[in-house]
Every structure is written in C-alpha cells, then in structure tokens.
Amino acid sequence: MAQVLWSGRLSATPDEEAFAFESSITVDQRLVLEDIEGSIAHVTMLGAQGIIPEEAAQKIGEELKRIAADITEGKLVIDTGVEDIHSFIEGVLTARLGDVGRMVHAGRSRNDQVAVDVRLYLKHHIPELQEELRQTGETLLSVAEQHLTTVMPGYTHLQRAQPVTLAHHLVAWAAGLERDRARFADALARLDECPLGSGALAGSTLPLDREATSRALGFRRPTINSMDSVADRDFALEVTSCCAITMVHLSRFCEDIILWATEEFGFIELAEQWSTGSSIMPQKKNPDFAELIRGKSGRVTGDLVTLLTLLKGLPYAYDRDLQEDKEALFDALDTLRASLRMFRGMLASARFRTERMARSCQGGFLEATDVAEYLVRRGLPFRRAHEVAAQVVRDCIAAGQRHIGERTLEQLRERSELFNEDIYEALSPRASVERRRTAGGPAPEEVQRQIGELRRRFSRKEG
C-alpha cells in the first residue's frame, strides 16, 4: 500500500491505483530543495515568534539542512510511494526528530507551501533561461558580424522582395530573443511575492511574521491577499506564455533554416552533427534538429493551453486541479532550455553559401522599390513613382529581361523623363543595401550599430 501520511478525519485510504492517480511526487520532486528552503524560513520564523520553542526551531532547521545535503549527495532517495514532495520531507523530518519534527507545519498549509515552492523554483531557474537566451542572442550577433556585407534577398510572402544582408536577417532573430529575455524579466518581477503564511486560504490565528519569511526567502514582499495567494497561478501562466512565445520565435527561425537548407534555396549548409540521414535514401542530409525545434514549439503551445484550460473554470481559492499546473510548466521550461541549446549549436557551426545568396538577388526585380524611391528623390509623388516602376517591370518581363538594369536609358525614359544615367548606380543589390541607412535598416554600419545596441540590452541584468 502506498504511504498516506495525513488523512485527517478520513478513516479509509485510496487503493494503490487510486493513490497513484492522485499522487504528484513524480512531478513535484524537483521542488525538493525549494520545499526545504521554504520550510527552513518558516520554522525559523515560528521560533522567532515564540510559536514553537527556539530550541525546537533550531533543531528542525539543522535537520532540514542535513536532509537537503543527504538528497544532494545521493544518501537519501526520494520515496515515490509518498503522495507529494511536501509529505516526503515532513515524513523524513518526523522520522528523524519525532514530535519535534511535527511542529514544522504550524501556521502553514500545503496550499501556500506549494505556491511558495513553485515561485522559488522559478526565481532560481528563470535567470538560467535568461542566460540561455543571452548566449543564443550573442551567438547570432557574432555570426552576423561576419556577414555585414553578405547580400541576400529579403522575402515577404516568401517572395523575393528587397536586398538585405545576412547580418540584417540574423540581427532580426536576435532582436526577437532580446524581447523574449525581457519578457521573462517582467514575469520574474511579478512573481516576486511570497505566499507563505497564507495558509489554506484565510491565513492563520497564530502570530506569523510574513515579512520575515518573505525577506528570508529573498522575495520582494509578501503577497497581498491570502485567498489570492493560493488561488493564483498567473505566474505559471505568464512564464509558460513566455516559453511559448520564445518557442514560436525559434520555430520561425528554424523554418527559415529549413528552407535555406533545401537545394531550391541552397543558402546554408548545416554541420553533419546537426543533420541526419535517411533510412532509405542514401543521399539525404535532413535538417532534423531544426525540424524538431519547430515541432516542439507546438508542444509548448500545448502546455500553455493546458494551463489556461485548467484555470478557466476553477472557483477562486485552492482546488486540487491546481496540482496539474506543474507538469505543463516544467515541460515548457525544459523544452525551451533544450531548444535554445540545440539552436545555438546548430547556428554556430553552420556554413552560409554567400555566393548563392548573392546570385539569388539577381532576377525577381528586387531593385524595383529602389527605382520608385529614385523617382521620389527626383520629385515624383510616390504613388506615381510606384506606378512607373511597375510599368518598367512589366516592360522587362515582356522583353524577357530579368533585371531593370538591362533596360536602356531611352527605354526607361519612355516611362519617365526623370530617369538619368545615375539610375544604374542605384540598381545593384549592394548599392541598395548601402543606401538603406535609416535606423533599423540593412546598411552595414547601421547593422553594426544594431549589434552594439542589442549587446548592451543582452548584458543588462534586468533583461
């Protein structure tokens, strides 16, 4: 029979299968050190407030530290036959200290206990994720610096649109990751409140010092309302949402990589360790890691939907449904961390086929917008300039020409007298890129500025 430590007024206990159904220890055992940390702060406060004898509080605190060390060193193995990690720790403490160990739970419920455990866990692990994001962003920026003048087509609607540089494209990805890092910082700031001392939902008649436990655990302040403290899972929603948004970014980046790795594009060659072969086609080199990251984005989106669905119908206090929050939250955190590491390694070792990128800027009339803007600089209203450029493109297509530069000056002047010889200077992809010096544009010196700015943002402690 599985171990049931506290059944209250109930005289019957669940059978083995039913107990396994309600048990959460296989998921929440990763909170073990946070649970001990919270218990030490709580029992220290109980002693300071005279709720339990100071000597007992000290004895419990020391034993909890020994339990943490035993678990860390592998001397104590978590018993998955216990209902949850809170019960396991209290059971070990009671087994070692007897009635003294039973004092640890005064003024506390598992409702506020689990809430503080998860918040502590996130306070410990969100900075690690932010560091993964910083390293991934830095990798993109370092690769970008090697390709400030590598011209490639920019796409809208997956159609060739205007010339950009590979650096400009990679910095676009890094900008998305910098926002992701800042989002985690925002989420971390909002969850930085301590629910310990809220009890089941209505606090306690014991003279608890919630400010003291909040300070001891490194929180900014206690939560404002005891019922909200145990009902709230906004912090789990927000962090999982941050994970889902970041995974969507990674998925979109990987979609570009998957396209670029095709023979049709041929812009990138992934290192062999970041590719796989085929079980039947000997020639294949598949971008499977990029595809897996793209696929795992759906998994994290599912984690977010799980939490939203879990919460939407719950009465506003603690309900056992909330036990189901951790699996989705932990899965989102784990999946994102692994995906960032895989993406970073894949990009750092990739080889970009710069000649193929440059050749792809020829044809498709990527210079058409430059023609329209040339005419604007000569005084033509933009809508009229747009129409003239479109007519020139149609003329090229009718003549079997792939580039506006193939038109003679006389042919161009049939569409507008404003064309002069200097139009040909504006038509090369490199000239197009170098002229786009506006903030955020692809000109090499401007992209270098963007790289410097993003590096400053990534280095900020607050994200």
N, C-alpha and C positions, 0 to 999 in steps of 0.2 A: 504494500500500500504506500502511495506517495505520502510525503510528510506534510501534514497540515498543522501549523504551529499555533494558530489562534482561530477559534471558531465561534467565540463569543457565546451567545445564547443557544447556538445550534448544537444539537447532540449527535446528529448524523453528518457524515462527511462524504464527499463525492467518491465514486469508484475511480479506478485507475484511468479509464478512458476519459471520464468527465473531468478529472483533475488535470490531465494533460491538456484538455481543451481550454481550461481557464488559466493555466499556468503561463507566466510570461518570462520566466527566468532565462530561457534560451535566447531571448532578445535583450532583456534589460540587464543581463550580467555584465555588459560592457560599461554599465554605470557604477560598477563596484567601488572604484576609488572615489568617485564623486559622492556616492552614498556614505562612505566612511568620512569623507571630508565634511559633509553636512552634519553628520552625527557628532563629530568632534566639536564643531562650533556650537551645536545645540546643547550638548551636555556641559560644555564649559559655561555657557550662559545659565543653565539650570543651577550649577554650583554657585556662580556669582550672585544669582538672585536669591539664594537660600531655599530654592525649591527642592533640591536634594543636597545632602551633605557635601561640602567641598572635597572631603577626602574621597567620597564615592565618585564624584565627578572626575577627579584627577585619575583615579584608578581606571574608570571606564575609558577616559581619553587615552591613557597609555596603552590599554589593551587594544583599543581600536587601531592605534598606530602599529602595534605588533601584528594585528590581523592583516592590515594593508601590506606590511612587509612580507608576511608569510605568503600572501597571494602573489605579490610581485615576484618573489623568489621561487615560486612553484611549490612551496612547502604545504600550502593549503589549497585544495582543489574545490572549486565551486560545485556544490551538490545540485544538480539539475532536477532532483526529486523534490526540491522545495518550491513553494509557489512563486516567489519572486526574489529579487536580489536583496530587498529590504528585510524580508523574513530570514533569508540565509544569514546575513550579517548579524542580525539581532539574535538568531538562534545560536551562532557560534559564540557570541559575546556572553549569552546566558549560560551556555555550557561551560565556559571558562570561569565566569565570575559568580554564577548562581544568582541570588536575588539582587545583588548589586547591579548585574547586567540588565535586569528587568526595569531598572529605573530610567533607562535611556530614552524611553518613548513618552515620558511625561510631557504633556503640552504639545504633542505632535501627532499628526495623523499620517497614514501613508499617502493621503491626498496631497498635503503640502510637501511631504517628503519627496515624492516622485517629481513634483513640479520643480523643486529646487535642484534635484539631481540632474534633470534634463537641461535646465538653464546653465548649471555649472559645466556640464559636458559641452554645451555649445560655446560657452565662454572660453573653454580650453581649446576647442577644435576649429572654431571659425578663423582665428588668426592663422592657423596652419593652412586652411584653404586659401586665405588671402595671400599667403606666401606662395602657394602653388600658382595662383593667378599672376602674381608679380613675376615669378620666374618664367612663366609661359609668355607673358607680355614682353619681358626683356629678350627672350629668345626671338620673338617676332621682330622686335626693333633691331636687334643685332643683325639678323638676316637682311632686313630692309636696308640697313646702312651699306650693305654690299651691292645693292641694286638700285641706287638713287637714279641712275641714268638708263636702267634697263626698261626700254619701251615695250609696252604690250597693249592690246586692245582692252578698253573698259567696256563692260556689257550692261545693257538694260534689256529686259525681256529676253535675256540670253541671246540677244542680237548685238553684233559689234556696234558700238555707239561712238566713243571718242578715244583717242590715245591717252593712256595714263602711263604710270611706271609700276613695275612690280613692287617697288618700295611703297608707293602710294597705296596699293592694294593691301599689302601686309600691315601697314600702319592703320588702315581701316579696321582690320581684325583686332589689332592691339587696342584701339580706341574702345571697341566693344567690351573687351576684357577689363579695361580700366573702369568702365561703368559698373561692370559686374562686381569688381572688388569694392567699389564704393557702396554698392547696394548691400553687400554683406556687412560693411561697417555700419550702415544705417540700422540694419536688423540687429546687430550686436548692441548698439546703443539703446534700442528699445527694449531688448530683453534683459537689460542690466538692472533688474529689480529683484529683490529676494522675497519669495513667497513663504519662507519658513516662519512658522508661528501662526499661520492662518488656520491650522487645524483641519478638521473635516470640511468646514465652510464658514464657521462662526467664531473663529479664534479660540480663546481659552479663558477660563476664570483664574488660571494661575498667572502670577505677575511676570510674564515673559518680557524680555527686552529684545524686541525685533531689530532695533537699531544696532545692538551689539552683534547679533548673529549676522546681520547684513554686512557690517564692517569686517567681521572676522572672515567672511567668505569672499570678500573683495567686490561686493556689489555696491552700486552707487547709492542705493536706498532700498527700503522695504517696499513691497507692493502696497497700493493704496487701499485696497478693499479685500477682505478675507474671502468673500464668495467669488469675486473675480479671480482671485489668486489660484483657486483650484479648478475653476471652470475654463480659464483662459488657455488656449493653445495657439494664440496668434503668433507667438514666437516660432512655433514649429511650422505653421503655415508660411510665415514670411521667409524663413530660412529655406524651406523646401521650394518656395517660389523663386528665390534667388538661384538655387541649384538648377531649377527647370529653365530659367531664362538663360543662364550660362550654358547649359547643355544645348539649348536651341542655337545659341551663337556657334558653339563648336560644331554642331550638326551642319549649319550653313557653310562654315569654313571648310568642313570635310566634303561637302557637296562640290565646292569649287575644286578641291584637290582631286576628287574622283573624276570630275570632268576633265581637268587638266592632264590627268594620267592616261587618258584614252589616246589611241592613235589619231583620232579625229582632231584633238587639240594638240597633244604632244608637248605641253608646256613644262611638265615636271616628271622627274624620274625618282621614284621613291627607293630608298635603300632596300636591299633584299630582306633585311631583318624586319622591315615594316611592310612586307608584302607576303603573299602566299601563292603557291602554285595551284594547279587544278588536278582533281583526281582522275581526269580522263584526257585533258588537253595539255600535252607536254609544253606547249609554247607559252602558256598563260603566266602572267605576273599580275596578280589581283591586289588592289588597294584595300585589303580586308580590314586593316586596323581603322582606316578612315570610315569604312562602311559600318564597322561595329560601333564606333563612336556615334555615328549618325543614327544607328538603330537604338542605342542606349538612351538617346535623348527622349525617345518615346516612353521608355521605362520610367524616367524621372518625371516626365509629364504625368504619367500614371500615378506616381507617388503623390504628386500634388493633388490630383483629382481624388485620390483615396482620402486624403486628409480633409479636403473641402466637403466631400460627401459624408465623411464620418461626423463632422461637426454640425452640419446644417440643421439637423432635427433634434439636437440634444437640449433638454432643459438646462437652464443656466446655473448649474453647480457641478459637482463631480458626478460622473456616470462611468460605469465600468467600460463602456465603449472606448473611453479615452486610453485604455490600455493599448489599443490598436494604433496609437499615434506613432510609437517609436520605430516600429519596423519600417514604415514608409519613410520617416525622417532619416533614419540611419542608412537606409538603402540609397536615398538621394545623395547624402554626404559621401558615402563610399564610392558610388558610381561616378560622381563628379571628380573626386580626387583621382581615381584611376584614369579617367578620360583625359584630364589635364596632363597627367604624366605621359600618357601614350601620345597625345597630340604633340607635346613639346619634343619628345624624342624623334617622332616622325618628321617634324619640320626641320629640326636642327641638322638631320642627316640627309635631307633631300637635295637633289641637284636640279637646278632650273635650266631649262633649254632656252637660253636667251635669244639665240638666232631664230628659233621657231617663233617665239613671241614677236620678235621684230618683223618677221615675214608676214605674220598674221595681221599686222597693221596695214598691209598693202591690200587694196581691194575692200569693198564694203563701204567706201566713201566716208571713212571716219573723219575726213577733213571738211565735211560739209558744214558743220557748225562754225568752223574757223572761217569759211568763206562768208557765211552770213555775218559774222562779227567783223570781218574785214570791211564789208559794205556799211555796217553800222558806224565804224570809225570814219568812213568817208561821208557820213551824213545821211544815209538812207534809214528810214524808220525800220525797226526790227522786223515787223510783220512783212513788210515789203522785201526786206533783205532775205528773210526766210523763204519767201516765195521764189525769189531769184535763184537762190541756192538749190532749191528743189527742182527748178526748171533745168539748171545746169546738170544736176544728177540725172534727170530724165534724158537729157541730150547725150550724156556719156553712155547710158545703158543702150540707147538706140544705136549708138555708133560702135558698140562692143568695147567700150573703154572701161577700165576698172579703177581709174583714178582721175580726179578733176584736173590734175597737172598735165594730163595728156591732151587737154583742150588747148588750142592756140589762143593767143590774146584776142585775135579778131573774133573767134568763135565765142569767147566769154563776153565780149563787148556786144554781141548780138542780144545778150540778156540784160546787160547794164553797162552804160558808158563809164561807170565809176571804176571799172577794172583797169589796173595798170600793171606794169611788169613786176612790181613788188608783190603782187598776189602770189607768185610762185615761191617766194620766200616763206610764206605762211602755211604752205601745204604739206610739208614733211611732218611725220609724227613727232620727231624730236623737237622741231620748232614749235609745234602745237603745245607740247608739254612744257617747254621752257617759258612760253608766254603766259602760262596759267599760274601766275604768282599770287593770286588772291589768297587770303587766309584759308587754309584747308585744301588748297589746290595741289596739283602734282608736280609743280616745278621743283627741281632737286633741292634748291636752297630752302624752299618752303617746307618740303617734306622733312628736311633735316631739322628745321625749327619744330615741326610737329613731334619728331622723335625726342627732342630735348624736353619739350613740354610734357609728353607722356612719361618720360623717365622721372621727371620731377613729381608727377602725380603718383606714379607707382611707388616712389620712395617715401611718400607721406605716410606716417604711422596710422592716421585715421582712415586711410584707404583712398 
